[in-house]
Amino acid sequence: MVSLTFKFNEEKVADAGLTCDDLLVQMREHAKKYNIEEIEYGVFAKEGPDAVAVVGMIIPKIIRYNIELVDFLEEWTYDINGRPEDCIEEARYWEGRRGLQMAR
């Protein structure tokens, strides 16, 4: 199974006048388009031969076009068959390489 988990710092989200649901809109739209299931709140999963591609393809889109989302995350994990990758760490790497701006 392939999954992508979003866990938000709810205090930061509320301080910004947002909700976690607001921040999950992009992923939920992506999930609907590619038949990815939200198996629990903020956890999106899929099985099958296209799972790695369709679940993972949203990650660079978020990093490139919605980098501010990362500022609200406590955890953002891409897991392929029990092997988790820290997407926040990857986003910070690309932030440095591409001059993207994330709050600290």
Residue frames as qw, qx, qy, qz and C-alpha x, y, z in Angstrom:
[[0.000, 0.890, 0.456, 0.000, 0.00, 0.00, 0.00],
 [0.377, 0.252, -0.001, 0.891, 1.09, 3.57, -0.73],
 [0.232, -0.830, -0.498, 0.099, -0.03, 6.39, 1.54],
 [0.257, 0.419, -0.086, 0.867, 0.44, 10.09, 2.03],
 [0.427, -0.643, -0.580, 0.261, -0.23, 11.49, 5.50],
 [0.085, 0.579, -0.030, 0.810, -0.89, 15.12, 6.43],
 [0.496, -0.615, -0.535, 0.301, -0.89, 16.04, 10.14],
 [0.143, 0.739, 0.076, 0.654, -1.33, 19.72, 10.83],
 [0.256, -0.135, -0.508, 0.811, -0.36, 22.00, 13.68],
 [0.073, -0.708, -0.677, -0.188, -3.93, 22.97, 14.47],
 [0.272, -0.758, -0.224, 0.549, -2.90, 26.04, 16.47],
 [0.221, -0.304, 0.405, 0.833, -0.96, 27.50, 13.51],
 [0.053, 0.381, 0.768, 0.513, -3.84, 26.67, 11.19],
 [0.171, -0.792, -0.577, 0.100, -6.38, 28.40, 13.45],
 [0.304, -0.637, -0.014, 0.708, -4.08, 31.41, 13.97],
 [0.148, -0.110, 0.551, 0.814, -4.03, 31.85, 10.19],
 [0.515, 0.294, 0.179, -0.785, -7.84, 31.82, 10.10],
 [0.531, 0.247, -0.691, -0.423, -7.93, 28.51, 8.27],
 [0.858, -0.215, 0.343, -0.315, -9.10, 24.98, 8.95],
 [0.426, -0.300, 0.817, 0.246, -7.36, 21.69, 8.26],
 [0.601, 0.505, 0.620, -0.007, -10.11, 20.97, 5.76],
 [0.306, 0.915, -0.076, -0.253, -9.15, 24.16, 3.87],
 [0.106, -0.707, 0.661, 0.227, -5.59, 22.88, 3.61],
 [0.503, -0.045, 0.859, 0.089, -6.65, 19.42, 2.45],
 [0.611, 0.623, 0.181, -0.454, -8.71, 20.67, -0.52],
 [0.354, 0.664, -0.575, -0.322, -5.88, 20.25, -3.05],
 [0.084, -0.254, 0.963, -0.023, -5.15, 16.69, -1.89],
 [0.510, 0.304, 0.706, -0.387, -8.81, 15.72, -1.75],
 [0.590, 0.658, -0.073, -0.461, -9.34, 16.95, -5.31],
 [0.234, 0.545, -0.786, -0.177, -6.29, 14.97, -6.42],
 [0.295, -0.071, 0.924, -0.232, -7.53, 11.90, -4.53],
 [0.630, 0.454, 0.421, -0.469, -10.95, 12.10, -6.18],
 [0.507, 0.679, -0.355, -0.395, -9.40, 12.39, -9.64],
 [0.369, 0.466, -0.803, -0.036, -7.14, 9.33, -9.14],
 [0.846, -0.275, -0.366, -0.272, -9.36, 7.12, -6.94],
 [0.356, 0.235, -0.678, 0.598, -7.20, 7.53, -3.85],
 [0.553, -0.622, -0.531, -0.156, -9.06, 6.79, -0.62],
 [0.110, -0.595, 0.426, -0.673, -8.89, 8.97, 2.50],
 [0.639, -0.154, -0.752, 0.047, -8.64, 6.05, 4.93],
 [0.411, -0.661, -0.469, 0.418, -8.61, 8.30, 7.97],
 [0.061, 0.984, 0.124, -0.113, -8.52, 12.05, 8.40],
 [0.024, 0.898, -0.400, -0.184, -5.58, 13.38, 6.39],
 [0.431, -0.330, 0.814, 0.207, -4.33, 9.92, 5.38],
 [0.699, 0.518, -0.136, -0.475, -4.68, 9.08, 1.70],
 [0.455, -0.316, 0.823, 0.128, -3.93, 5.58, 0.42],
 [0.769, 0.442, -0.186, -0.422, -4.08, 3.44, -2.68],
 [0.644, -0.239, 0.708, 0.164, -3.04, -0.05, -3.72],
 [0.770, 0.559, 0.308, -0.010, -2.24, -1.35, -7.16],
 [0.748, 0.150, 0.229, 0.605, 0.28, -0.91, -9.93],
 [0.241, 0.685, 0.146, 0.672, -0.30, 2.84, -10.32],
 [0.521, -0.786, -0.318, 0.098, -0.35, 3.66, -6.58],
 [0.597, -0.351, 0.020, 0.721, 3.25, 4.93, -6.28],
 [0.263, 0.251, 0.357, 0.861, 2.78, 7.29, -9.22],
 [0.189, -0.668, -0.457, -0.556, -0.68, 8.66, -8.54],
 [0.558, -0.752, -0.296, 0.185, -0.26, 9.14, -4.80],
 [0.615, -0.369, 0.056, 0.695, 3.24, 10.58, -5.12],
 [0.379, 0.449, 0.360, 0.725, 2.65, 12.96, -8.03],
 [0.208, -0.908, -0.294, -0.215, 0.96, 15.52, -5.77],
 [0.663, -0.552, -0.075, 0.500, 4.13, 16.01, -3.69],
 [0.442, -0.020, 0.223, 0.869, 6.12, 18.08, -6.22],
 [0.029, -0.665, -0.459, -0.588, 2.96, 20.04, -7.09],
 [0.485, -0.827, -0.277, 0.062, 2.55, 21.07, -3.47],
 [0.624, -0.409, 0.071, 0.662, 6.26, 21.91, -3.13],
 [0.348, 0.183, 0.375, 0.840, 6.27, 23.95, -6.32],
 [0.116, -0.504, -0.417, -0.748, 2.87, 25.68, -6.22],
 [0.578, -0.684, -0.216, -0.389, 1.68, 25.56, -2.61],
 [0.551, 0.232, -0.598, 0.534, 4.86, 25.56, -0.50],
 [0.245, -0.427, 0.335, -0.803, 3.14, 27.57, 2.26],
 [0.856, -0.268, -0.271, -0.349, 1.09, 24.47, 3.12],
 [0.742, 0.097, -0.547, 0.375, 4.23, 22.93, 4.59],
 [0.034, 0.412, -0.406, 0.815, 4.40, 25.68, 7.21],
 [0.655, -0.317, 0.124, -0.674, 1.24, 24.26, 8.81],
 [0.896, 0.024, -0.426, -0.122, 2.35, 20.63, 8.88],
 [0.556, -0.626, 0.524, -0.158, 3.69, 18.69, 11.85],
 [0.539, -0.149, 0.803, 0.205, 4.00, 15.56, 9.72],
 [0.668, 0.569, -0.145, -0.456, 3.88, 14.94, 5.99],
 [0.438, -0.351, 0.819, 0.119, 4.84, 11.36, 5.17],
 [0.722, 0.393, -0.375, -0.428, 4.87, 9.44, 1.90],
 [0.549, -0.328, 0.756, -0.143, 4.91, 5.73, 2.70],
 [0.683, 0.353, -0.515, -0.378, 5.54, 2.98, 0.17],
 [0.873, -0.067, -0.481, -0.044, 4.88, -0.48, 1.61],
 [0.756, -0.608, -0.160, 0.182, 6.05, 0.48, 5.10],
 [0.623, -0.026, 0.023, 0.782, 9.02, 2.60, 4.01],
 [0.005, -0.928, -0.336, 0.159, 8.22, 6.19, 5.03],
 [0.479, 0.279, 0.085, 0.828, 9.77, 9.30, 3.50],
 [0.166, -0.665, -0.373, 0.625, 9.61, 12.68, 5.25],
 [0.377, 0.690, 0.422, 0.452, 8.13, 15.12, 2.75],
 [0.210, -0.974, -0.044, 0.079, 8.79, 18.12, 5.01],
 [0.588, -0.507, 0.406, 0.481, 12.49, 17.33, 4.90],
 [0.536, 0.300, 0.571, 0.545, 12.32, 17.04, 1.10],
 [0.125, 0.910, 0.340, 0.202, 10.41, 20.33, 0.85],
 [0.364, -0.880, 0.145, 0.269, 13.07, 22.09, 2.92],
 [0.623, -0.169, 0.518, 0.562, 15.76, 20.63, 0.65],
 [0.389, 0.543, 0.537, 0.515, 14.01, 21.96, -2.44],
 [0.128, -0.967, -0.203, 0.086, 13.34, 25.26, -0.72],
 [0.453, -0.682, 0.322, 0.476, 17.09, 25.75, -0.47],
 [0.524, 0.033, 0.639, 0.562, 17.78, 24.57, -4.02],
 [0.216, 0.591, 0.586, 0.511, 15.08, 26.66, -5.68],
 [0.088, 0.132, -0.160, 0.974, 14.96, 29.67, -3.39],
 [0.423, -0.570, -0.579, -0.402, 11.42, 28.88, -2.22],
 [0.081, -0.390, 0.440, -0.804, 10.28, 30.54, 0.98],
 [0.614, -0.449, -0.642, -0.095, 8.81, 28.67, 3.92],
 [0.371, -0.762, 0.211, -0.486, 8.16, 30.12, 7.36],
 [0.437, 0.208, -0.799, 0.358, 9.99, 28.61, 10.27]]
